[in-house]
Amino acid sequence: MVTPKRLRYKDAGVDIDEADRAVAHIKRLAATTFTPGVLTRIGAFGGGYLLSGWKQPVLVSSADGVGTKLKVAFLADRHDTVGEDLVNHCVNDIAVLGARPLFFLDYFATGKLAAGTVRQVMTGLARGCRANHCALIGGETAEMPGLYAAGEYDLAGFIVGAVERGDMLTGASIRAGDLLVGLASTGLHTNGYSLARKLLFEGAGYLVHTRLPELGRTVAEELLEVHQSYLRPIQALASRGLLKGAAHITGGGITDNLPRILPRGLAAEIHTAAWRVPPVFELLRRLGNIPDDDYRRTFNLGIGMILVVSPRHQLRVETVLAACFEVPFWIGRVIAARRAAPRVIYL
């Protein structure tokens, strides 16, 4: 009988030693985000968080990914921003319900683990968590040979926050006549990248390091701009009783996301001249000759968050937002919905 050749896990494509090096970096970075509620260390089988000081806490959770923005990171070989993108996107999704982020978990999966890449990704994750006062409490780093192309990975995030039940932002108090305040995005955020990549790389033939005169920067610099967190202005307005509702403008644009917070029977008028659409969106529109409806449902067009406030609070809202270093764009108002008319009307 022939003795079979000795095989190790590494021979199948999984390098446990490289994984250990990656986890060591993660432990150090995660520790910089810990808040007083964290009860466990990175490496435990689960993450423990003490929920104290609340009366009627409602736990608010969300999960998301970075999407094909990762493809740009692969091409540019820059991985220190996508983690921050992920945290901020998830934070915004629970902030619009009035929740304060408590803790975050990540999922990083790749075909062949490279500790240096993991370190870059986790550096962005930790930076985003610290900025939002959110603990990076755990996650999963998976090496799965044959499942991903060489040099590529996937990244997903899971967040849990809390809000007192009586302070939840449900949109129930929104009425016709309320004003819509737009807060600027930093670019594409994490949506529309499949179309953007097709237009810029396949259509126009640009490379990630091509410098675009109309943008004053390279393609990679523009497309890897970090997704903005709006936690601070949302909390500042909500704590003063000035905020009726908030909509995170992600995939689907204003067209699909704003109606998600409007009570039945209400719609919105958007005045497109109220803000200047950033040059990157106009470049993409020109390259693809994109029709208006698709353009508005694919990209945020420079508005990353829409807040709903009462007209009588307009001056106070402006003051609070200025203290948060936000410039408000008064982009429209809530109206009564009309039969067979769209929920969002562009003027």
C-alpha positions in Angstrom: 0.0 0.0 0.0 1.4 3.4 -1.0 1.6 5.9 1.8 -0.3 9.0 0.8 1.6 12.3 0.5 1.5 14.4 3.6 -0.8 17.4 3.0 -1.3 20.4 5.2 -4.1 23.0 5.2 -1.6 25.4 3.5 -1.4 22.9 0.6 -5.1 23.4 0.1 -4.6 27.2 -0.1 -5.4 28.2 3.5 -2.4 29.7 5.4 -3.2 29.7 9.1 0.0 31.6 10.0 -1.0 34.4 7.7 -4.4 34.4 9.2 -2.9 34.7 12.7 -0.8 37.7 11.6 -4.0 39.3 10.2 -5.9 38.7 13.4 -3.1 40.2 15.5 -3.5 43.4 13.5 -7.3 43.3 13.9 -7.0 42.9 17.7 -4.8 46.0 18.1 -7.0 48.1 15.8 -10.3 46.9 17.4 -9.0 47.7 20.9 -8.7 51.4 19.9 -12.5 51.5 19.3 -13.7 49.9 22.5 -16.3 51.8 24.6 -17.2 51.1 28.2 -20.0 48.7 27.2 -17.6 46.2 25.6 -17.2 43.1 27.9 -15.3 40.7 25.7 -12.0 40.7 23.8 -11.4 40.1 20.1 -10.9 36.4 19.7 -13.8 35.3 21.9 -16.5 33.1 20.2 -19.0 36.0 20.5 -19.0 39.7 21.4 -20.5 40.9 24.6 -21.9 44.4 25.1 -23.5 45.7 28.3 -26.6 47.8 27.6 -27.0 50.1 30.6 -28.4 53.5 31.4 -31.5 53.1 29.1 -35.1 53.2 30.1 -37.0 51.7 27.1 -34.2 50.9 24.6 -35.1 49.8 21.1 -32.2 48.0 19.4 -31.8 49.0 15.8 -29.7 46.9 13.5 -28.5 47.0 9.9 -26.3 45.1 7.5 -24.6 46.2 4.3 -21.7 45.8 2.0 -19.4 48.0 0.0 -20.5 46.6 -3.4 -18.5 47.0 -6.6 -16.7 50.0 -5.2 -14.3 47.2 -4.1 -13.4 46.7 -7.7 -12.0 50.2 -7.8 -10.0 49.5 -4.6 -8.6 46.4 -6.2 -7.5 48.3 -9.4 -6.0 51.1 -7.4 -4.5 48.7 -4.8 -5.8 51.0 -2.1 -7.8 49.4 0.7 -7.7 51.9 3.6 -11.0 53.7 2.7 -13.5 50.9 2.0 -13.8 49.9 5.7 -14.7 53.4 6.6 -17.2 53.5 3.8 -18.9 50.4 5.3 -19.1 51.8 8.8 -20.5 55.1 7.8 -23.1 53.6 5.5 -24.3 51.3 8.3 -24.3 54.2 10.8 -26.4 56.3 8.5 -28.9 53.5 8.1 -29.6 53.3 11.8 -29.2 57.0 12.5 -32.2 57.9 10.4 -34.3 56.0 13.0 -32.7 58.1 15.7 -30.4 55.3 16.9 -27.0 55.8 18.4 -24.4 53.2 17.2 -23.2 50.8 19.9 -21.1 48.1 18.2 -20.1 46.9 14.8 -19.0 43.5 13.3 -17.4 42.9 10.0 -17.1 40.0 7.6 -14.0 39.8 5.4 -13.7 37.0 2.9 -11.0 36.3 0.3 -9.4 33.5 -1.7 -5.9 34.0 -0.4 -5.3 36.0 2.8 -2.8 38.8 2.7 -2.2 40.3 6.1 -1.2 43.7 4.6 -4.4 44.1 2.8 -6.4 43.0 5.8 -4.5 45.6 7.9 -5.4 48.4 5.4 -9.1 47.4 5.4 -9.3 47.1 9.2 -7.5 50.5 9.6 -10.4 52.1 7.7 -13.0 50.1 9.8 -11.4 51.2 13.0 -11.2 54.8 11.9 -14.8 54.8 11.0 -15.8 53.2 14.3 -13.8 55.7 16.4 -15.3 58.6 14.5 -18.8 57.4 15.2 -18.1 56.3 18.8 -19.0 52.7 17.8 -17.0 49.7 19.1 -15.6 47.2 16.6 -16.5 44.3 18.8 -15.9 41.3 16.5 -16.2 39.8 13.1 -15.0 37.0 10.7 -12.0 36.8 8.5 -12.5 33.9 6.1 -9.9 32.4 3.6 -11.7 30.4 0.9 -9.4 29.2 -2.0 -11.1 29.1 -5.3 -14.1 31.2 -4.4 -12.6 34.6 -5.2 -10.4 35.9 -7.9 -6.7 36.5 -7.0 -6.2 39.7 -5.1 -10.0 40.2 -4.5 -12.1 40.0 -1.4 -15.6 40.8 -0.1 -16.5 43.0 2.8 -19.7 43.3 4.8 -20.7 44.9 8.0 -23.3 44.5 10.7 -24.2 47.3 13.2 -26.4 47.5 16.3 -27.5 50.7 17.9 -30.1 51.9 20.4 -32.7 54.6 20.8 -35.2 55.3 23.5 -38.6 54.1 22.3 -40.1 57.5 22.6 -37.3 59.1 20.6 -37.5 56.9 17.5 -37.7 58.8 14.2 -40.6 57.1 12.4 -41.7 59.9 10.1 -45.2 59.7 11.6 -45.3 63.4 12.4 -44.5 64.5 8.9 -47.1 66.7 7.3 -47.8 68.4 4.0 -45.8 71.7 4.0 -42.8 70.4 5.9 -39.5 71.3 4.4 -36.8 69.0 2.9 -33.2 69.7 3.8 -30.5 68.1 1.7 -27.0 67.5 3.1 -24.1 67.2 0.6 -22.6 63.8 -0.3 -18.9 63.4 -0.8 -19.4 61.7 -4.2 -20.9 58.4 -5.2 -20.7 57.1 -1.7 -21.2 53.3 -2.1 -23.9 53.3 -4.9 -23.9 53.3 -8.7 -20.4 51.8 -9.1 -21.4 49.1 -11.6 -22.6 51.8 -14.0 -19.8 54.2 -13.2 -17.1 51.6 -13.8 -18.7 50.6 -17.1 -18.8 54.2 -18.3 -15.3 55.3 -17.0 -13.3 52.1 -17.6 -15.0 50.3 -20.5 -16.6 53.2 -22.3 -14.1 56.0 -21.9 -11.1 53.8 -21.5 -9.8 55.6 -18.4 -7.5 53.9 -15.9 -7.7 54.4 -12.2 -4.7 56.8 -12.2 -6.0 58.8 -15.1 -6.3 62.5 -14.1 -9.6 64.1 -15.1 -9.3 67.9 -15.7 -13.0 68.5 -15.0 -12.6 66.8 -11.6 -9.1 68.0 -10.8 -8.1 64.6 -9.5 -7.6 61.0 -10.6 -10.4 58.5 -11.3 -9.4 56.5 -8.2 -9.3 59.6 -6.0 -12.8 60.5 -7.0 -14.3 57.0 -6.8 -12.7 56.1 -3.5 -13.9 59.2 -1.7 -15.2 58.1 1.6 -19.0 57.7 2.2 -20.1 60.5 4.6 -21.4 59.9 8.1 -24.4 62.1 9.0 -24.7 60.9 12.6 -23.6 64.2 14.2 -26.2 66.5 12.4 -29.0 64.0 12.8 -28.4 63.6 16.5 -28.0 67.4 17.0 -31.3 68.1 15.4 -33.2 65.1 16.9 -32.0 66.0 20.5 -33.5 69.4 20.1 -36.8 68.1 18.8 -36.3 69.7 15.3 -36.2 66.5 13.2 -39.3 64.8 11.9 -37.6 62.2 9.7 -34.5 61.4 7.7 -33.8 59.5 4.5 -30.3 58.1 3.7 -29.9 58.5 -0.1 -28.4 55.3 -1.3 -29.2 52.9 -4.1 -32.4 54.1 -5.8 -31.4 57.8 -5.3 -33.9 60.4 -4.0 -36.6 58.8 -6.1 -36.7 55.5 -4.2 -35.4 56.5 -0.7 -37.3 59.6 0.2 -40.8 57.9 0.0 -39.6 55.3 2.5 -40.1 57.9 5.3 -43.2 59.6 4.0 -46.6 58.7 5.6 -49.3 57.3 3.4 -51.0 60.1 1.3 -47.9 62.3 1.1 -45.4 62.9 -1.6 -42.4 65.3 -2.2 -41.5 68.1 -4.5 -37.8 68.4 -5.3 -36.4 71.6 -6.7 -33.4 70.5 -8.7 -32.0 74.0 -9.0 -31.6 74.2 -5.2 -28.2 72.6 -5.3 -25.3 72.1 -7.7 -24.8 68.6 -8.9 -21.1 67.7 -8.5 -19.0 67.4 -11.7 -18.5 63.6 -11.4 -22.2 62.9 -11.8 -22.4 65.2 -14.8 -19.4 63.5 -16.3 -21.0 60.1 -15.9 -24.3 61.4 -17.4 -22.5 62.8 -20.4 -20.5 59.6 -21.0 -23.6 57.4 -20.9 -26.2 59.8 -22.2 -28.2 58.6 -19.2 -31.9 59.3 -19.2 -33.2 61.5 -16.3 -35.2 58.8 -14.5 -32.3 56.4 -14.5 -29.8 59.1 -13.6 -31.9 60.0 -10.5 -32.4 56.4 -9.4 -28.8 55.3 -9.8 -26.8 58.1 -8.1 -27.3 60.4 -5.1 -26.4 63.4 -7.3 -24.7 65.2 -4.5 -27.3 64.8 -1.8 -26.4 62.0 0.7 -29.1 62.7 3.3 -32.5 64.4 3.3 -34.0 65.7 6.6 -37.6 66.6 7.1 -38.3 69.7 9.4 -41.1 72.1 10.2 -41.1 75.4 8.3 -41.3 77.3 11.7 -37.9 75.8 12.7 -36.0 76.7 9.6 -33.7 79.3 11.2 -33.0 77.1 14.2 -32.2 74.1 11.9 -29.7 76.3 9.9 -28.0 77.3 13.1 -27.7 73.8 14.4 -26.4 72.5 11.1 -23.8 75.3 10.8 -22.5 74.2 14.2 -22.1 70.7 12.7 -20.2 72.3 9.7 -23.0 71.3 7.4 -24.4 73.5 4.7 -28.1 72.9 4.3 -29.7 72.8 0.8 -33.5 73.6 1.1 -34.4 71.3 -1.8 -38.2 71.0 -1.6 -41.2 70.3 0.5 -43.7 67.6 1.4 -47.0 67.7 -0.5 -50.3 65.8 -0.6 -49.9 62.8 -2.9 -51.9 63.0 -6.1 -53.6 59.9 -7.7 -51.4 58.2 -10.2 -48.6 60.7 -9.7 -45.1 59.8 -8.6 -44.2 60.0 -4.8 -41.3 62.3 -5.8 -41.8 65.1 -8.3 -38.8 66.9 -9.7 -39.3 70.5 -10.7 
